[in-house]
């Protein structure tokens, strides 16, 4: 777009390009129009005008003049190339930069214009030089639609021309005035110039001036042509828009229809017909009321539209061709002419799924509100309480939380487990559970409440772009958790108590084992000495020897009972069964109890069914009956009566009973009489004595045989009865009985026996006993000397005490095996420790047998005889 310039004589300086020149340059330069001139040029071809500007500048140089160019950078480059090497003095200026220097709020400021453009022109005109000026500032203002500002700038140029002598040529493109509306602006532009011209060649009068009205007419013709072209384009665009609109409404996915004032359907698009399943002729031309299920609804719609109302999302039900019902939402308004309704425009949206979904949501909300457990509905990333039922509000002790974000209602939950769980479900879309979620919240008074909840968070299924939500169900399990914690604490206390009891029981067992060991050590030589007396046949002290034997046996039984405690509690008592007449073990039991009965001057009655046969452990049965007789003797006042009876109960069992006329039992005492270490009330002199073990052993031994024991009494002072019921056949757990007493060995049966025991009496008496049976015995009281004698002696059997000094029996057994170097030798442990753990340890050390003091002399003799 070009601005003012002086029109050069293009015929004289440029190649002929078909340009019609309306004003001759010689006329301009000859002064016909004065020394200066202000001309306007209207054009279509910018390249031609640029050639004219270049020629215009060269013409100034031809008379020694100067040029001024105020243009855009692109046009400056074009002019520099076209001037080439021509000797033209030109002042080059940037049009935008110059405008910025004198424009104030979009309007040319006269003072600033004078200080910038005026000073530049004055400098060029100094000395009376010819000046040809070209500028694009006015063209830039027109391009921006600022025609008034451009006219003001033209006036400032005219004012400047009154003070300075220069030629100014203006050029405007025709498209700067494209419409008739701009004709006024066009005329004002022409009025600001001395002369006007255009591209079209005109026949000029000989006198020479062009009628400016002809130029104005040409602008009007061009504007009309442009207007006609735009009209034709608009008409084409309108037809295209009408076709596109028709295609749009016909193929829109929303149902559309038009209804006449009388209710007749005038038109319907494809989506409407497909939604309801009708063909064109089945729908269009019919009254709209035929397709509405609810007549009052369509009547209301028609009435409102007739009044000029606009309907938005109005619900209705339409009947489809197949008889089904569609729930729809209707948007509609009317077209009126002179106040009369012509037709209505209706948009019909299928809302069946939406209604079903809304119905499901309402049912969900009703279910949550009526749920018997705490439930709430949270929405969005801030977990806003959309709904909270009564149970939930009661649980958290808070009303009015609907509409509040979670952390606003419960700020104390920020960063806690419940907040983390909700954030996890919202982020992943996967359900989450917590069985015992600890939750703490504050009430209105600031008090804290701790609860444990079974917490379930289920994400809601949402469509793309919909707000995410979660259903939270909470069950208060605080009481269950606290009960479980109490139980766990009780279990922990029980476990701690059990550990203490176990430790105490172990300490007790260790004490009993040590006690038994210390008691058995003196008993062992006594038993061996009695056996030696018997072997010698000494009869001088037969009565005294019998007393000693009975008392020793009593002591052994007490020690055995004492050490049987751990075996009783663990059911480790072993039975050695055989088939015998019941009178045999019962007789032994009477013999064992007779001293105590005689001491209390009791009368004993014994009634045993003749020939009564029984299978079981006779030694243990004698222990049972003797314990019952001893118990009766202890708890019956002196001179009382004790009766022992035995008979067959039936073909499968036998019945034993011990009855006394003693102190009797209360029901409370009877309930605990068979408990371990339980004893009835005793006097300070402990006349009734006992360890509280006897009856517990009775119960255990009887049950090992598959029987049962009962205690009966009519009360204090009425005496007591203990009844034992035993099966006739032995239980499956029975072992083989011990062999018969040993006999003296022959010369061929003599064995070498190594006996090591730090109990001198015990070792010596056992050695004499074995020697009396014909065996060679070497006795040592300390292990080092015994080991030194082994290579020369090479024993067939070694009887080793476990509790030896320097080296215990276990270590000595291991060293003995090495010294024997494969020589056959039976190793026998002889000790006062008789627990299962002691037997296991001796077996691990290499012992073949484990004997507990006081040892049965016959058993030792048999073991020696069995060697080899």
Protein Blocks (a to p, Z undefined) as FASTA:
>chain_A
ZZddddddfklmmccehiacfbdfklmmnomnojbdcdddddfblmlmmmmmmmmmmmmm
mnopacdddddfklmmmmmmmnmmaccddddddfklmmmmmggghiacfklmmmmmmmmm
mmmmgghiacddddfklmmmmmnopamlmmmmmmmmmmmmmmpccdddddddfklmmbfk
lmmmmmmmmmmpmbdcdfbdcdddfklpacfklmmmmmmmmmmmmmmmmmmmmmmmmmmm
mmmmmmmmmmpcbdcddddfkopafbdcfklmmmnopafklmgopafklmpmblmlmmmm
mmmmmnopacehiacddddfkopacddddddddddeehiafbdcdddddfklmmmmmmmm
mmmmmmmmmpcbdcdddedjkopafbdcfklmmmnopghkgopafklmmmmlgopaklmm
mmmmmmnopacddfblcdddddfkopacddddddddddddddehiacddddddddfklmm
mmmmmmmmmmmmmmmmmmmmmmmmmmmmmmmmmmmmmmmmmmmmmmmmmmmmmmnopakl
mmmmmmmmmmmmmmmmmmmmmmmmmmmmnopaccddddddfklmmmmmmmmmmmmmmmno
pacdddddehiacdddfklmmmmmmmmmmmmmmmgcehiacddddddfblmbccdddddf
bebpafklmmmmmpghiacdddfklmngpjhlmmmmmmmmmmmnopacddddebehiapa
ddddddfbdcfkbccddddddddddfklpccdddddfblklmmmmmmmmmmnopacdddf
bfklmmmmmmmnopabdcddfkbghiafklmmmmmmmmnnopacddddddfbfcfklmmm
mmmnopabdcdddddfklmmmmmmmgZZ
